[in-house]
């Protein structure tokens, strides 16, 4: 046992035996029966050995991260200009900020056992935002607002009055005479009317249109420009395509079911109950405003492909991961139903490594050979990762790591588990 370094502490404890000193230490918690949930504004830390982990091996995992940190500009607006802004219609329409240091948080048995970087710095989290969009749809399904995720979205969608009608399509022709623009009906037409909630959640809708001045084809466009507006649409549900325009469409659909801003809903139903800080923010685009029930409301984005999305710190991300580790339960309260999360983690027919957005599955260990197949992760560019591993009672948040190093990093964290 190390001698206390503080003179006052040495004086206070000087008369105690080593056995008595040991009795003052927290009891080991590895394999505890009662799950620990951190209260708001608090999070108890444990020495790695107390939760069956080796401190030196955890430090080795941290070093893998630091040796393979993201080398793109930390000014995320500049990083955007060097990547997605080069696409057609790629201009920034939502906020970015200058991001912080490579950051990690390791949670075992609910306790923080390792942290580095800036775990309470609020930064863009990019496509991890998609998992929060999915959560709002899950809450609606749990409460019966969406009776069946396999029914067409059109059945629950009313016409949408948008601030900038020139930024959405399709819409009826206006003729040659002045008139008030018709409301936006994104699920009109033969193809769009067959799109279900499940199709949007699994990114298999192949919806065609423009939303917030971004055409669907402009997101990661085909190399052949002649196909951008002419190709045949795939039958909904048959082809997976990662597409942020359609993610934003799901956020708009969820907003119209709830009839209230999604950040307010998320705060009331999920973030406050799990004790998240008051610092996170969920933003949309400068042109993603609609009029709903007499109020002007922003439809938030599902990622930061063009800016915006969820701004959040690593500890709040870890709370979201801990909620998933416990199948939607938090200290006795079922916040998201276990049935919903089971569906979210079920592989889709068009992509066996993807559930609902943004649940990346480890089907057959294809993506993370070091991790069990039962693990899943929420993924955003950067990379921003929430790794959830029920088999090892483990939640890991890692921010600003090179994607190619993730398997080695997660493998090193798992290797640090010694009991």
RONU-249086 format. One record per residue (C-alpha): x, y, z. Coordinates in steps of 0.5 Angstrom, whole numbers, plus 500, padded with zeros to 3 digits. Example, Ala and Ser with C-alpha at 12.3 -4.5 7.8 and 13.67 -1.06 7.14 Angstrom:
BEGIN
525491516/527498514/
//
This chain:
BEGIN
500500500/503507498/504512504/500518504/503524501/500529504/503531511/496532514/494526512/500522515/499525521/492524522/493516520/500515523/497511529/493506525/495500523/496497516/490493517/486499519/488503514/486498509/479497512/478505510/478503503/472502499/470495498/471491492/465492487/467487481/461482480/456486484/449484484/446491484/447496478/450503480/447509476/451515477/446521480/446528476/452532477/456526480/460520477/463515482/470513480/474506482/481504481/481499475/483493480/476494484/472492478/477487475/481491470/489492470/491499470/497498466/493495460/488501461/494506460/496502454/489502451/489510452/496510448/493507442/488512442/493518443/498515438/492514433/488520434/484524428/489528425/484533421/484540423/481541429/477547427/471543424/468548419/475548416/475540416/468540413/471545407/476539406/471534406/463534405/463541402/466539396/460535394/454538390/450543395/455542400/455548403/455549411/448550414/449549421/454550426/461547427/466549433/473548434/474541438/478539443/483534445/482526444/478524449/476517452/472515458/472507460/466505465/465498468/460496473/457503472/463506475/469511471/475507471/479511466/479518463/483522459/483528455/477533456/471529458/467535460/468539453/462540449/463538442/460536435/458529436/456528428/452522427/452519434/446524433/442519429/441515435/438520439/433521433/432514433/430514441/425520439/422515435/422509440/419514445/413515440/413507439/413506446/407511447/403508442/404515437/407510432/402504432/407500427/413501425/412497419/406502416/407508411/410514415/405518410/399515415/401520420/404526417/400532416/402538411/408542413/409549412/416551412/419557412/423557406/419553401/424553395/428549400/424543399/421538394/417535391/411540391/405542386/407546380/404553382/402556375/403563372/400567378/402569385/400564390/402562397/406556396/403549398/405546404/410540404/408533403/414529403/411522403/406524397/407520390/407512389/414511392/414515398/408513400/410506401/416508405/415506412/418508419/422501419/425503412/427510415/430507421/434502417/436507412/433503406/428508404/431511398/427517399/427522393/427529394/430535397/430537404/433544407/436545400/440539400/437534394/438526397/443525391/448530393/449526399/455522398/453522390/455517385/461518381/457519375/453525375/448523369/445518374/444523380/437525378/435520373/436513376/431508378/429508385/430502389/424499392/423501399/427496404/431493399/437497399/441500404/444507403/447512409/444518407/443524411/438528407/433522409/436522416/433529417/427527414/426522419/427527424/422532421/417526421/418525429/417532430/411532426/408526431/410529437/408536435/414539440/421540439/425534439/431537444/425539449/422532448/429528449/431533455/424531459/424524457/431521457/437526458/434529465/432522467/439519466/442525470/445528464/448535464/445541462/450543457/448539451/445542445/441539439/441544433/438544426/440548420/439555419/434554414/430548417/425552420/417550420/411553423/407548427/401549431/402556431/409556433/416557429/420550430/427548428/427541425/434539428/439535424/441528425/448529424/453534422/454533415/453540414/453542421/449542427/446536430/448534437/453538441/455534447/461532452/464525453/461523460/454525457/455520452/457515457/450516460/447514454/451508453/450506460/442506459/443502453/447497457/442496461/436495456/433502457/433502464/435507469/435506477/428502476/425506471/424503464/426510460/426506453/423499452/427493452/423491446/424497442/432496443/431489441/429491435/434497434/439492435/436487430/440486424/437489417/436485411/439489407/445490412/446485417/451490420/446495422/440496426/436502427/440508425/446509428/446502431/453499428/452491430/458487431/455481427/460475426/465480429/466483422/467490424/471489431/474482431/477484438/469485441/464480442/458479437/453482442/457489443/454495439/456502438/454509436/458512431/460519429/465522424/471524427/471518430/466519436/464512439/460510444/461502445/456498449/459491451/454487456/458481456/463485459/459490463/463495459/461502456/467506452/467513449/472515445/473521441/477523435/480517434/482514427/477509425/482504423/485504430/478502433/479495433/486495437/483500442/477496444/481490444/486493449/481495453/478488453/484485454/485490461/479486464/483480468/477478472/
//
